[in-house]
Each structure stands twice: as C-alpha cells, then as structure tokens.
C-alpha cells in the first residue's frame, strides 16, 4: 500500500508539472509578443501622481515596454474610445474606470478576455462574460474639513445631513457618475426605497447643496481649502491620502456607503493587444496589487490588505452597497433624472 501511495503521489506530481508547462509557455509567449510591440496605451481614471505614474514606471522597468497613459474620468474615457471606435482608429489598448466598459460593450469595442491572474480574485471581481476584471474597490462617503467641523459634530447618518447647521455648507459634483450627485441619489434610493428615498432627497434639496462640475478629487480639495464644510460622495481613500499630508481632511463611515468596482479591460482590435493584455495581467498580479496598496487604494485582491483597513466596509459597523459597471450603466439615467428633477 505504501508503494502504491508513493507511486500515486509521484504520478500526480508529474501530471501537475506537465499541466503547468503550457501555461508557463503561454505566459512567456505573451511576454515576448508584448515586448515586440514595445508599447501600451492606457486610458485611466486613476490619479497620475498617486497611482498611474508609479504603476507605469514599475511595468516599464519590469518588461521594458513603454506605457503611455492619458488621465480622464470614466465618462470622458468612454466618450474618447467611442469616438475612436466609430472613426475606426482606436488608440487605447487598455482602459479602466467604474462604468465606461458597460457602454463600450454595446459598441463592440471591448475584448472578451480574462487574465490568468483573475483566478486569484473573488468571483464578484471578475466579469463572467470576460469583458472586465476589477483592480481595486472605491468606497464613496461624505468627507469634511476638520478645521470647520469638529469630529464630534460631524454628521454620522444621512438624516444628520438635514441639520439646519449644514445649510449652504455642503458641496457635490453634479455629474451623472458614481462619485457625484448621481451616485449619491442611487445609494439613497437603493437603501431607503423609492418612496422614502425621494422624500429624503427632497428634504436634502432644502439644504441648498452646491453643485460644481469638477472631478471628485477636486470636490474634496474645495472642502480642504475651506470653501465648504462637507462634500458628498467623495472617495474615502482620498480623504486619508490628504490627511496624511497634513490637510484638514476626514471621511465619514455613513451607512450604507456606495462601493463601486474600478475595472480594467482590453479594447477590441487594440493596436498593441499583447502589451495591453500583459499590462492587465500585471495590475491584477500580487505585485500590481501592492502598488495599489502603497498608493493608499483598496486592492481587489483580498490577500493584499489596504494600508488603512478601516476604509473597506466590514459589513457590520461599516456597510456598503456594491454596484457593478453594468448596474451603474443601467441605473444612472434614472438617478441623474431624479437629481435634475429635485435639485435643479
């Protein structure tokens, strides 16, 4: 029996080794093809100095492949690729964001391809149809200026935002995006239900919330500068990043928060498709996920913890409703319509 067991173990080991060889060969083939292309064009929603530049530099050093990145918000990324696709001149090899992929799928501009590294990730982080894979998690909460709002006085619930003391002191981005008024409307309706949610939003409108058309990061910057006391639907990790640099910045674990997946995809007919695939593999690898961590983002890989674990909802003291790109794309027209009806 011992001999049989040893023989079985040996046979199984040889089988596993043999089975792994094609995967390694395929990986090397991808690397070789990517190096031959020598370049990858990345349309990104990530902040350049915080993440895009260090990620690009690390990839370039590792593979000798140049990374050209263009930074824009999700809607701008989608529009840019859409225009390129309709003109038959797609420039981007890979693109990321929270919702762009959903609209671009409809235009047949996204490659169905799942990276090998996605096998390490939670099921909800990988599109079943193969159009995208998540790289990091964004959690959207209110943020505030700690010089203007003492911690003890900061609103802790949605109802607290209706306190008369905050009238005229709240700001948000008016875009139809998760990190803006549209996303705030969405999480309110999802958590409170239609009737109560609409009643709440009508009450919030009486607070004279200021709307500005800038990125979520810039909304928080306005609060840090003292222009407003509170910002709605900012990325909570941005508040932590600013606070670490000495800014009067903090975020509120308001239940439930809105959580969205930041996903990355390869464009269909990408000019440098192999380099794009390799870059995507890199970002979801343990090495790539650690770059997200080191930039104070929340990696999607559960084995790579964020530097500030409190940023991630634990499902108990801090809860969130998570929305996929498809859910955002499907619901945003409705959310944006509610915003226009109530706040404009």
Steps between C-alpha positions, in 0.01 A plus 500: 500500500784742575657432160168562329450823693849620413444408138173687498661809649782485247260459212285786622805723539613425144150571373485837674843596373406403148172687522676814617749508213258624231388784729861610555568475127190705427606765751845525343344517155286792616802674649701452182216629281445798730869590496496483123218756496699712746223731609165508679250788500297525819195722548465528875278657762770457766677804642829541314741578782330272746475187289525523120860619486647254754307211342623593153859542616501163677360323193750672270789398724378141522431438131669779307165596345408868487171605661326808362210601723224755463302595809127585488183412688290196407258688277783671313684169454185340357433791264858508377509128419152516348606779263819315410307180436243666276784659304673163469809634677510352850809623685451354848622150576357486851264722696366509854215664686182430691245498220657566157522134405122448506426754227802398292391135503185605317717649226707180467814684613603273789694176466362192673808377680570397858856518637656199669549709815126542538483146641640637827222756536151477655226394257324838516820670382505320165241545228344163414489599132868596504470869418666636813685419820505721808828647621388692808197597703377856542283593796306825474414686818465857623821682588552812707743773600619425854579869563140595426326194639617351831496121498230486768274726293546321166180349358491122543178407323316614190243665726777701668569669167157663531604696811449875433861568602616347169278709277709656225814322623479176297645445153497222240590432142194531274613242243304185417768283660536277807738749665250781462139597561378215281672242718373660820143488368553136405616381841222694674232339281660156531519517880181688587270385223324717243245680717718573804803565282325765290360664813849512649651652185230767492588589860872507411429741214387756759859499632609688188770250407749670267565322173830538316622331184841368596648159582430336837858566609452872432177506698692382803772756425237776517400376844862481616547859381213607725253590226251252641472297819379167358528317168267222394611183322876541507740206488576428864861406425558850357415648839756270662766589242446873563494463877835319487643810332371724778177619340189555718328202345290211629230266373180368656405133515137576416283190467456382240775636281519451126771258391598471136744275318774671306547264207744471211448362149685448174354681201393290206745532207748673733811622311724332759272222618766273649661786691151597620431148622836484677438835667161379623660181632755715681239718673307202639818316605616513859772744398250729331254478787772610741542817296133575562557434869806722516303780334236477777245337273300189588635202301239260371721204596388400852852378583642851451358712778455875473740702713196641681264202546223725633439628148349167396142428616493211746128429460431568867600842632565634152272377223487563128293416195726389215413588141647339190572702183189352338278598795636854490445525125145367528394721792692824446250654254229457763720633781608799292136571417405503867787738570385740227139488616575566865818706515476719190 
